[in-house]
Each structure stands twice: as structure tokens, then as C-alpha cells.
Amino acid sequence: MRHVYNDIGKRIRLKKILRDDKALIFAFDHGVEHGPKDFPEDRIDPRKIISIAIDSGVDAIMTTLGIASLTYDIWGGKIPMIIKLTGKTSLRPEKERLLQSVFGYVREAVAIGADAVAATVYWGSEYEDVMLDRWFSIRLTAERYGLPALQLAYPRGSAIKNMYDPEVVRYGVRAAVESGADLIKTYYTGSEESFRRVVETAAGVPILMSGGATREDPVDFLRDVKSVMRAGANGAVVGRNIFQHKDPGNMIKALLKIIHEDKEVDEVAHLVE
């Protein structure tokens, strides 16, 4: 059976990102979402941390067009690039922080050499319909160019009391599936058992754990990742738990061993302690 060209392109690009159907994706869009305060002073230059991420073997990078353009000579031709096309700042009024705005276009991601695009939907937000409109615009355009679309499926809103509640996370994942996501990034629900139900809800769409805020004990973060991998997840999208760690390269190496080699936490904990 002959596939249409854009379907072939999407399959090829997904395989580049999900080698052996698993991936550690380095997330680096925090300068927009949280401001420069998120970065250690010696890593404020994005070229430094992007170089460490690539040298340490991450499977892909997810960042903005601006950062991708500043570092193209480092990542170009070496690693899949995922361009995040929505964003928000924490400078805007608090009541509007549950809205992700346009932060680039698919045509720009194609022009810069991206292998995928990404966008956030805050399921349950009062701005859900606005973000859905943007999501479908991004996904449909990406489809035309053969690019996979990663959805950051984050349940957040005034009616949601606990965005990490397994049933709430499952709802967000189901909505991501039904809105056509090729990859889904979502919250860790706190246990292997509960996250296994999240994976089941995805019905075969690759699920990646959101790294979230830096854990006080980095070994605890390794345990979280091990838990989701045991639950059947395809990997993790990690930012702060890497670039805020005292040794980002060793944190990456430890995560790669858990994700791709099925190593136990005790076997790699020495790398991050």
C-alpha cells in the first residue's frame, strides 16, 4: 500500500524522535513561561545548555523559534528539533495566565528545519476554546507538511481542584487523543498504578511525562521517571530537572539509562547525587 507523502514524512520524523519508541526530550521554553530567573547564572546563555544537552545524548529538543535560531549551528543536522508554537509570560495579569498565545507559525518551524511542532492546551481553562482553535490550526498545517504535533495536555482551570488527580489527567489525555495529538505530554499522577491508567487512556498515542518543577532530591525525580516507564510510558519531556541540576550532563545520562536501557534507579543514582 502506497502512503501519501505527508504521512510518510510524519512517520519518519516520529521515528527520529522516538528511537526504540522511547525518548528523552529536553524542554527549553522556560525563558518565556517563567523568565530568566529559572536559569542558573552560569547557564543564562542558551548555547551552553543546548550544547550540554546534545553532547549528553538527549533524543530531541523542544524549544522556541528564537532559541532554535540562536543555536542552529549546535543542533542542526544532529538532533530532532521540536518547535513550541504557543506560549505565555508570567508578566500578564494572573486571570489571563490560563491562555497560551500564538508564539510562532508552522511555516517558520518548517523553514528552520524542525521535525515536529508543539502546542499547549489548558483543558478546563476558560480560554479552552481559544487554545483549541489554535491547536487545530497548528495540527492541520503540520499535517500538510508531514510534521508530528505534540500536545502539552495540561488540565488547569478554576473548576479543577487538583490538576494531578489521575482522573483529571486521564480526561486531559483523552481530550488530547480526540483532538488528534501525535504525541502527548502530561502530568505525572504520583504512582505507577495510576499512571498506567493514563497510558491506557492514550490508546496507543505515545505518552511522555512532564518533568515539572525541580525535585529537591534528584533521585526522587529518577524514581518518578522509572515509575512512568514501568507504567508503559514512552519517556519524558524534561527541562528544569536537567538545567537546574548541578550536573545537567549526568542527569541526562541517568535519565537515558532509565528510559532506554531499563536501568533501575539504584544503578544510576550515583550520577545525580
C-alpha positions in Angstrom: 0.0 0.0 0.0 1.4 3.4 -1.0 1.1 6.1 1.6 0.7 9.8 0.8 3.9 11.9 1.2 2.9 13.8 4.3 2.0 10.5 6.1 5.4 9.1 5.2 7.1 12.3 6.4 5.3 12.2 9.8 6.2 8.5 10.3 9.9 9.2 9.5 10.0 12.2 11.9 8.3 10.3 14.7 10.9 7.5 14.4 13.7 10.1 14.6 12.2 11.4 17.9 11.1 8.1 19.4 14.1 5.8 18.8 13.0 2.4 20.0 9.6 4.0 20.7 11.1 5.9 23.6 12.5 9.4 24.1 14.0 11.8 26.5 13.1 15.3 25.1 14.9 18.3 26.6 12.4 21.1 27.2 13.7 24.6 26.9 10.9 27.1 26.6 11.1 28.3 30.2 12.5 31.8 29.4 9.1 32.7 28.0 7.0 30.9 30.6 8.9 31.8 33.7 11.5 34.4 32.7 15.3 34.3 33.2 15.1 33.6 36.9 14.7 30.0 36.1 18.2 29.7 34.8 21.4 29.4 36.9 23.6 32.4 36.3 26.3 30.3 34.6 23.7 28.9 32.2 21.8 32.0 31.1 23.4 31.7 27.6 21.2 29.1 25.8 24.1 27.9 23.7 25.8 26.5 26.8 22.9 24.3 28.0 21.9 23.3 24.4 25.5 22.1 23.9 25.4 20.1 27.1 22.1 18.5 26.2 23.3 17.4 22.7 26.7 16.2 24.0 24.9 14.1 26.7 22.6 12.4 24.1 19.1 13.7 24.5 16.8 12.3 21.8 15.2 15.7 20.9 14.9 19.3 22.0 11.7 21.2 22.4 12.2 25.0 22.3 11.0 28.2 20.7 11.9 29.6 17.3 14.1 32.3 18.9 16.2 29.8 20.8 16.4 27.4 17.9 17.6 30.2 15.6 20.3 31.3 18.1 21.6 27.7 18.4 21.0 26.2 14.9 24.8 25.6 14.4 24.8 23.4 17.5 21.7 21.3 16.9 21.3 21.4 13.1 21.8 18.0 11.5 22.5 16.4 14.8 19.2 16.1 16.7 15.4 16.4 16.1 14.1 19.8 16.9 10.5 20.4 18.1 9.3 24.0 17.9 6.8 25.1 20.5 4.3 27.4 18.8 2.3 28.6 21.8 3.4 30.4 24.9 2.6 32.9 27.7 4.5 35.0 30.1 4.0 35.3 33.8 4.0 39.0 33.4 0.4 39.1 32.1 -2.5 39.5 34.6 -3.0 36.4 36.6 -6.5 35.9 35.4 -5.1 35.5 31.8 -2.4 33.1 32.6 -4.5 30.1 31.6 -4.3 31.2 28.0 -1.5 30.2 25.6 -0.9 32.7 22.9 0.5 32.3 19.4 4.3 32.2 19.6 5.2 31.2 16.0 3.8 29.5 13.0 4.2 26.1 11.4 5.7 27.6 8.2 8.6 29.1 10.4 9.1 25.7 12.0 9.4 24.1 8.6 11.7 26.8 7.4 14.1 26.3 10.3 14.3 22.6 9.9 12.1 21.3 12.7 11.0 17.7 12.9 7.8 18.4 14.9 5.8 21.2 16.4 4.2 21.5 19.9 1.4 23.5 21.5 -0.2 23.6 24.9 -3.9 23.2 25.6 -5.1 24.0 29.2 -8.1 21.7 29.3 -10.7 23.2 31.7 -9.5 26.7 31.3 -12.0 29.5 30.5 -9.9 30.0 27.3 -10.1 26.4 26.3 -11.9 27.2 23.0 -9.3 29.8 22.0 -6.4 27.3 22.6 -8.4 24.6 20.8 -8.8 26.9 17.8 -5.0 27.5 17.8 -4.3 23.8 18.3 -6.3 22.7 15.3 -4.8 25.4 13.1 -1.3 24.2 14.1 -2.1 20.5 13.8 -3.8 20.7 10.4 -1.0 22.8 9.0 1.6 20.5 10.4 -0.2 17.5 8.9 0.1 19.2 5.5 3.9 19.3 5.9 4.3 15.9 7.4 5.2 17.2 10.8 4.0 15.4 14.0 2.2 17.6 16.5 3.0 17.2 20.2 0.2 18.4 22.6 1.1 19.6 26.1 -2.2 18.4 27.6 -2.5 20.2 30.8 -5.7 20.2 32.8 -5.9 23.6 34.5 -8.9 25.8 35.4 -11.0 27.3 38.2 -13.1 24.1 38.4 -10.1 21.8 38.8 -9.1 21.3 42.4 -6.1 19.1 41.8 -4.6 19.1 38.3 -2.6 15.9 39.2 -5.7 13.9 40.1 -5.4 10.7 38.0 -9.0 11.1 36.7 -8.4 14.7 35.7 -5.1 13.8 34.0 -6.8 11.0 32.2 -9.5 13.4 31.0 -6.9 15.7 29.5 -5.2 12.8 27.8 -8.4 11.6 26.3 -9.2 15.1 25.0 -5.7 15.2 23.5 -6.3 11.9 21.8 -9.6 13.0 20.4 -8.2 16.3 19.2 -5.6 14.4 17.1 -2.3 14.7 19.0 0.5 12.6 17.6 2.4 12.8 20.9 1.1 13.8 24.4 3.0 15.4 27.2 1.1 15.3 30.6 1.5 15.3 34.3 2.8 12.5 36.5 -0.1 11.2 38.7 2.1 10.1 41.6 2.2 6.3 41.2 2.9 3.6 38.7 -0.6 2.2 39.1 -2.4 5.4 38.4 -0.1 6.4 35.5 -0.7 3.0 33.9 -4.4 4.0 33.6 -3.2 7.3 31.9 -1.2 5.3 29.4 -4.2 3.1 28.7 -6.4 6.1 28.1 -4.0 7.3 25.4 -5.0 4.2 23.4 -1.6 3.9 21.7 -0.7 7.5 21.2 2.8 8.0 22.7 2.7 9.4 26.2 5.6 11.5 27.7 5.8 12.6 31.3 6.1 16.3 32.0 9.2 16.9 34.1 7.7 19.8 36.0 9.4 21.8 38.8 12.8 20.6 40.1 12.6 18.0 42.8 14.5 18.7 46.0 16.1 15.3 45.8 17.1 14.4 42.2 16.9 10.7 43.0 13.2 11.2 43.7 12.8 12.6 40.1 14.6 9.5 38.7 12.1 7.4 40.7 9.2 9.3 39.1 10.6 8.6 35.6 11.2 5.0 36.4 7.6 4.7 37.6 6.1 6.1 34.4 8.3 3.9 32.3 7.1 0.8 34.2 3.6 2.0 33.6 4.2 1.9 29.8 5.0 5.5 29.0 7.2 6.4 26.1 9.5 8.7 28.0 9.7 12.2 29.4 10.0 15.8 28.5 12.3 17.4 31.0 13.6 20.9 31.4 14.2 22.3 34.9 15.2 18.9 36.5 18.0 18.9 33.9 19.2 22.5 33.5 18.8 23.4 37.2 20.7 20.3 38.3 24.3 20.8 39.4 25.5 18.4 36.7 23.0 18.5 33.8 25.0 16.1 31.7 25.0 13.4 34.3 21.3 13.9 34.9 20.7 13.4 31.2 22.8 10.2 31.2 20.9 8.8 34.2 17.5 9.5 32.6 18.6 8.0 29.3 19.7 4.8 31.1 16.3 4.5 32.8 14.3 5.3 29.6 16.3 3.4 27.0 18.1 0.7 29.0 15.6 -0.1 31.7 18.1 0.5 34.4 17.0 0.6 38.0 17.2 3.9 39.9 19.8 2.4 42.3 22.1 1.6 39.3 22.2 5.3 38.2 21.6 7.3 41.3 25.3 7.9 41.8 25.3 10.1 38.6 23.0 12.7 40.2 23.8 12.7 43.9 
